[in-house]
Amino acid sequence: MKKFPFCDKSLPYDVRASDLVKQMTLSEKVLQLGNTNRGVPRLGLPKYEWWSEALHGVSNVGPGTFFDDLVPSSTSFPTVITSAASFNESLWKTIGQAVSTEVRAMYNLGRAGLTYWSPNINVVRDPRWGRAIETPGEDPFVVGKYAANYVRGLQDVEGAENFKDLNSRPLKVSSCCKHYAAYDVDNWKGIVRESYDAREGDVSSIMCSYNRVNGIPTCADPKLLNQTIRRDWDLHGTGLDLDCGEFYPRYVEGSVQQGKVREAEIDKSLKYLYIALLRLGFFDGSPQYTSLGKKDICTEENVELAREAAREGTVLLKNIDQTLPLDANKIKTLAVIGPHANATTAMIGNYAGNQFSGGLHWNYSRMANLEVFDAYDNSFSAFLPIGILSLKNLKYLDLGGNFFHGKMDFKEWILVNE
């Protein structure tokens, strides 16, 4: 590839990216539009996996990151809704910096990519929403400040964080704010622009959501994607550049041949994707991070930072009638209601990485001296292994773990500690 202008480091990133795309055939181009980027062996262009997660630490969710004997774990920070409760902007940015350092260390060891689909900055409108734990909460102002600081922590390269041209500003890690728009509410009446704080955070990518707004799928809405994000927020580019899955690689070439999609639109999308990789040093290297390795993962400093985030995010409730601490001399029987009575894994949060042996342990054991009753029907077994129930399939499991094809209402379980 040395003969191509793309390899000339003196040229601007957009010029180099455009030149690279020009060297590809249509068939080669469409294979770069999914999260699993195929690369172009003919040009010496390597493969790349775009999908990795770092919501509150380097996660094992997504094919771009994996753990093994060499890197068995990463630092798991508290869930976002906990850290956000600290209202500490410098803490949020510091967590982002710690996570991005572990990302770079794992990347050097061949265990991670450089593009992370985090944070989730949807504003919570209903506490029953299943992904609320991933977010900074229900306050748009707090959500916006969290987003800007965590994104800056992930992305900023020291000394280059204030480059005005985003297409030339280097990235430590590429962050992705999700999901835009109206992903988190059923009755959406407007764009919550303040939750993005796009100009302050300068996030390098945004994930569209799976729903429709006013009858138009958000991932196919030119006003949302082109006008609001690209022009109003000045985040560069046009359209939907990358598909998480195989739809683009499988069908776009045929759509071009049928005249439904212009090849120029594919070129534009690929250009922006390769600009992002150039900003990350994927092709040229990032000398300032080459020394990072296993020693920089799960450091004492990072573990202590996670503890501090947990301490600062703890919210005390009013102790009405001096209910706490519980008096063992007065309480003979204690009922814990609901399927999450011992669900410690749920407290680890969505998108958690592998546990660190020096930190919290995942608990799958039943609580001691526990007798279980079903408040609705006493015909079930007396033992419910609550800690190992899948949160997703809870309604479809009986006490022995069988799967029901039809929905089943369990009512409530009562756990009694005698």
N, C-alpha and C positions, 0 to 999 in steps of 0.2 A: 504493500500500500504506500510505500514511501514516495512513489512517483506522483501521487495524487496531491492536489492543492489541500485536500483535507488534512494531510499530515504536516502542513506548514504551520507551526505553532505561532508564527508571527501574524497570521491572519485572524480576523475576528471570528468568534464562534459561529455566528450565523452564516458567514461565508463558507466556513469549513463544513458545516452541517449540510448546507445546500449542495456543495460539491459531492459529498458522500452519497446523498440521495440520487444525484444524477447518474452515478455509476451503476445503479441497480436496475434490474428488469422489473416489470410489473409483478411477476410472480414472486420475486425476491422481496419486493416492497411489502406486499400484503402479509407475508410471514413475520414481519416485524411489528404488526399492529396489535398483537395479543400480549397478555402479561408475560408469557413465556416467549421471549424474543429469540428467533431461531438463528440469528446471525447470517452472514453470507460468506461461506468458506472460500468461494471464488475470489473474494476481495480481501480475505484475511480478517473479516469482521467477526468478532467473537459473539457467542450467545450471551444473553443477559435475561435474568428473571427480575421483573419489575415489582412483584408483589412480596412485600414484607410488612410487618406490623411492629409498632413501637409505642403503643398507647401509654403504658407506664413502665417501660423497660423493654429490652429486646425480646420479642415474643417468638414462640415456636409455631405460631399460626402463620400460614403462608409459605409457599415453596421456596422463597428466597433465603430463608434462614433455617439452620438446623443445629442441633446440639449432639455431641457425642463425647467420647472419653477425653478428647483434647479440650473441648469447651463444653463442660457438662451443664452449665447454668449461666444466667445473667442476673444482674441485680433487679429484683422485683420491687418497684416502688408502689406505694399505696394506690388504690383506685383513684381515678381522676376526680371523682366526686368528693373524695376525702381530701386530696391535696388542694382542691379548689376552695374547700371550706377554711383553709388557712388565711385566705385573702392576702397572701404573701407573693407579690409579683417576682421578687428576686429569687424566691424558692422555686417557682415554676420554671424560670429560665435556667437556674442551676441544675435542676433535674434534667431538662432538655440537653444541657451540655454534657452531663454525666452519661446519659443514654447514647448520645452521638459519639462520645469517645469509645464506649463499649462496642458500638456498631463498627467504627473504624478498626478497632482491634480485631473483631471477628471477621471483618472483610479481609484484613491482611492474612488471616489464618484460613481463608477460603470457606468460612462458615456463614457468611452473610452478604447481602447486597448493600446498595447505598440509597435505595428509594423506599420510603416508608409511608404507608397509608395511614398516617396519624397526624394530628389528633381528630377526634370526633367532637365537633363544636356545635352540635345541634342544641337548641335551647329546649329544656324539658318543659312540656306543658301539662303532662299528666304523669304522676309518680308511678302509675302502673305500667308505663312504657318499659319494655324489657331491656332497652339499651341505655337507660338513664344513668346507670352506674359508670358508663364510659365517658360521660360528659361532665363539664364543669357545673352543671346545674340549671336552675330556672331563671337566673338573673342575666339578661343580655349584656349588661355592663361587665359583670364578672367573666362571663363566657368570652367576651371580646378581649379583655385583658389577659386572660389565661392563654387564649389562642396566640396572641401576638408574642407573649413571652416564651411559651413552650416552643413555638415555631422558630423564634430567634435562637433559642438554645440549641435546637437541633441543627439549624442551617448555617449560622454565622461562622465565617472563617475570620479569626482574629486579624485585624488590620485591613480587612476588605469588606467589612459589614456595611459600610456606608456608600459603596459604589452605587451611583444613581442608575446606571444602565443594568437592569436585571439580567439581560442576556450576556453580560460579561462578568457579573459578580460571581465569584467562586462559591461553591457550596461544600459544607462539611458533610451534610446528609440532606437529601431532598425530602421535604415534608409535604404532606397532602392533607388539606382540610376537607372534612366530609361531614354531612352529605348535603348537597345543594340542589334543590330547595324544597322546603316543606316536608322533609323526611320524617320529622318527629311529631307531627301534629295531624289530626284528622280534619280539622276545620281551619284551613289556612287562609288568611286574608291579606297577606302582604309579605314582602321580602324582609327578613330580619337582617338588614345589612350591617347593623352595628355588631352583630355576633361574629362577623368575620374579621373586622379590623384589618382588612386586606392591605391597605397602604402602610400600616404600621408594621405588620408582620412580614410583608413581602413573601408570602408563601409561594413555593415554586410549582404547586399543582393543586387542583381542586377536584374532588370526586362528585359527580352529579348523583342524584338520588334516583330511586327506582319507581317513584310514583309519577302521577300526572298532576299538572297545575292548570286549571281551566281547560281540561281535556287534552292538553299537550304533554307528552312525556318529557320530563325535564332534561333527559339525555339527548333529546332531539329538538329542543326549543332554541331556535337561533337568537331570540331576544335575550334569554337568560345566559346562554353560552357566549355569544358574540358581543352583544351590547353591554350587558351588566358586568360580566367578569372581565372580558378582554378590553373593553373601552372605558366604561365608567370606573372600574377598579384598576385599569392600566396594568393588567397582568399578562399582557402580550399574547399573540397568537389568535387562532380562530378554530372553533369547532371542537368536536370530541376526538381526541388524538389517540387514545389507547382504550382497548376493550379488555376487561378482566374476563378472559375466557377465550373461546375459539370461534366466536361468531364472525369477527372481522377476517381473521386468516382464512376462514372457510368460504365466506360468501362475497367478500368485497371484490375479488378479481372478476367474478361473474357479473357483478353489478356494473363494473366499469365496461365490460364487453357489451352489456345490454344498454349502455348509455344512461344508467341511473346515477352513477357516481363519476365525477371527473377525476382523472389521474392527478391533476394539479392539486386537488384537495388532499389526496394521499401524500403527495410530496410535502405539502405544507405541514401536515401532522407529523410526519417523520422528521422534518426539519426541527420542530420544537422538541421532539423526544431526544434527538441527538444533541441539541443545545444543552438540555438538562444533563446528559451524561458527560458532555465536555466540561460543564461547570463543576461537576463532581470529580473531575480528573480521571475519569474511567479510562480514557485513551492516553492521556499524557502523564498520569501519575500525580500523586499529591505528596511531595517530599516531607511536608511538615507532619504527616501522620504515619510515615513508614516505620517508625520505631515502636508503634503501639502493638501490643500483643497480649498474650494470656495474662501477664502480670497486671494489665489495666482493666481486667474484667472482675467484677465482684470484689473490688478493693475495699479495705476497711473504711475509707472515706465515703465511698458510695453506699455501703451498708448503713453507716451512721446517718448519711443524708436521708435514706429511706426511713430510718427510725424518726428522724427529726420531722419529716413530712407527716408521718403518722401522728406524732405528738401534736404538731401545730394544727392538723386537720380534725383533731378530736373535738367534738361539740358536746358540751355538757347540757343536760336537760335539767329543768327546775325540779328540785327534790321536794315535791309536794307532800306534806304530812310526814316528812322524814321517813319515807318508804325505804330508802337505802341508807346504810347497808342492811341487807336482810338479816334478821335475827333468827339463828338456828333454834333457839330455845322456844320461840313462839310459832315457828312455821314447821308443821309436821309433814305436810304434803304440798308439793309444788308441781303445778301443771304447766307444761310448755306446749303451746298450741301451734300447730301448723307443720308443714313438711320441711321447713328450714330450721327446725329446732337444733340440729347438729350439723348443718350444712356449712362447715368451715371452708370447703372449697369455693363456695359462692363468694365468700369474703375476699378471696384472692383476686377476684375480678375477671372480667373478660380479657382476652388477649394477653394473659400472663405468660411469662416465659417459664423455662424449667426452674424448679425450686433450687435455691442456693442452700447447700448443706449447713452453712453457718447462720442461716436466717430462719424463717418460718417453715414449719413442716405441714404438709397437707395431711389432714386427719380423716381417715376413712373408718375409724373404730367407733363402735357404739358407746354411748355414755354408760358409766357404771350404775348399777342398781336401777336399771331402767325397765319399766313395764309399759307396754304399749297397748292402747285400746283404740278401737275405731268407733268414733262417736255415732256413726250412722248404721253400721252393720257389724256385729261382733263375731261374724263367721270367719274373718281372716285370721292369719297367724298372729301370735302375740308379739312377734319381733319385726320391726321395720328398720332396715338398714338405711336410715335417712341419708347418711353422709355419702353414700355412693349412688344415689338416684340421679339420673340425668335430669337436669333442670328443664331441658327442652322436651323430654318425653314423659314428664311426671304424670300427666293425665292419662297416659296410655300404658302405664305399667301396673301390674298387680304386685302384691308383696313379694312374690317369688321372682319377679323380673320378667314375667311374660309380657309379650307385646300384644295390645289390643288393636285391631284394625278399626274398630269403631271408637268413638270418644266415650270416656267413662268419667263420671263425676264422683270423686272420692269424698266429698264433703270435707270434714276436718279430722285430723288425728289428734289424740290427746296423749301426751307422754307424761307419765307420772313417776316421780322420783320419791320412793318411800323412805 
